[in-house]
Amino acid sequence: MSTKDERPVALVTGGGSGVGASCAQHLAKAGHRIALVGRTRTRLDETDRLIGTDSQLIIADLSRPEDCRRVVREVLEVQGRVDVLVNNAGFATQAGISETSEELMRTALDTNLLGPMCLISELWNHFTERGTGCVVNISSLASSDPFPGFLAYAASKSGLDSLGRSIIAERPVPGIRAFTINLAAVETDMLRSMFDHGVVPPEACLQPGEVADFVMECIRGAHDDRQGESIVLMRS
Ligand SMILES: NC(=O)c1ccc[n+]([C@@H]2O[C@H](COP(=O)([O-])OP(=O)(O)OC[C@H]3O[C@@H](n4cnc5c(N)ncnc54)[C@H](OP(=O)(O)O)[C@@H]3O)[C@@H](O)[C@H]2O)c1
């Protein structure tokens, strides 16, 4: 990969599965160079294989700020620029309020909120110097319409929604853009690790590709009037 390559660069977290893998494929098809981040090498390899181009694969635990700093450093070193950040990596588990341990609270907050915040913070000077950059935060309907058993998850995703508003409030130029997507059920491993077909039937779910289509619309500018808003996306 060469930094002389003029194609835009997309950094996709949690790119080894589900929504992230689909976003990475759509972005590559639209002409982006791709940097994929996750903790599991084999998953990133599989997305790389599906994309079929030479993605940059970065093994990192985004709940750790030092890993977030390394991710941004490595992408800028190899690619020379970042045009799109898709904050998609996420952690969810179901636990009643009284069963929600401090460890669970910290894992949810560190993965779903601290990680995206660190990545945005690390990229901010790059975005402001170039006067351009698009952040897409993959949030959840749980942030605005919480359901039982997701105290930590809903709190962390509410915080994520706030990041989009802060970017819009602080950006020096309109070329820096931010979108927050509040997803309802999407047919992925994360959903099925918690809800079987009896609780959430497949026909009630979005497909990852439909989410990726909407992410691409945001990046292309079709929803610029909804920046900073918590945009609900669900099966109609
Ligand atoms: N599926 C739904 O119904 C639904 C609904 C609302 C919102 N969402 C949101 O959509 C996003 C994508 O989820 P998904 O449904 O596509 O589930 P998924 O397939 O389980 O994807 C989650 C991805 O995040 C990565 N990840 C998790 N913790 C990480 C960490 N600490 N550091 C780096 N990567 C990490 C995972 O890879 P590794 O484990 O290999 O690191 C995995 O690739 C999440 O933010 C989720 O909260 C999903």
The ligand as an ORCA input file, in Angstrom:
! r2SCAN-3c Opt
* xyz 0 1
  N     -27.113     -6.750     15.962
  C     -28.006     -5.925     16.509
  O     -29.214     -6.243     16.646
  C     -27.589     -4.539     16.924
  C     -28.574     -3.647     17.367
  C     -28.200     -2.371     17.767
  C     -26.875     -1.986     17.702
  N     -25.931     -2.871     17.272
  C     -24.531     -2.441     17.232
  O     -23.942     -2.773     15.994
  C     -22.513     -2.884     16.173
  C     -22.026     -4.112     15.443
  O     -22.524     -5.268     16.086
  P     -22.951     -6.589     15.307
  O     -24.383     -6.788     15.558
  O     -22.445     -6.536     13.907
  O     -22.231     -7.714     16.165
  P     -20.876     -8.524     15.983
  O     -20.883     -9.288     14.720
  O     -20.675     -9.249     17.263
  O     -19.781     -7.366     15.822
  C     -19.133     -6.746     16.869
  C     -17.692     -6.558     16.441
  O     -17.008     -5.764     17.417
  C     -15.732     -6.322     17.640
  N     -15.308     -5.975     18.985
  C     -15.986     -6.205     20.134
  N     -15.282     -5.764     21.189
  C     -14.138     -5.225     20.673
  C     -13.002     -4.609     21.268
  N     -12.886     -4.447     22.596
  N     -12.008     -4.179     20.460
  C     -12.104     -4.336     19.122
  N     -13.143     -4.908     18.505
  C     -14.157     -5.351     19.282
  C     -15.918     -7.830     17.458
  O     -14.735     -8.471     17.037
  P     -13.729     -9.237     18.038
  O     -14.585     -9.936     19.063
  O     -12.969    -10.144     17.146
  O     -12.887     -8.154     18.622
  C     -16.954     -7.881     16.348
  O     -16.342     -7.959     15.074
  C     -22.285     -2.885     17.681
  O     -21.787     -1.644     18.096
  C     -23.652     -3.141     18.253
  O     -23.802     -2.602     19.558
  C     -26.247     -4.146     16.885
*
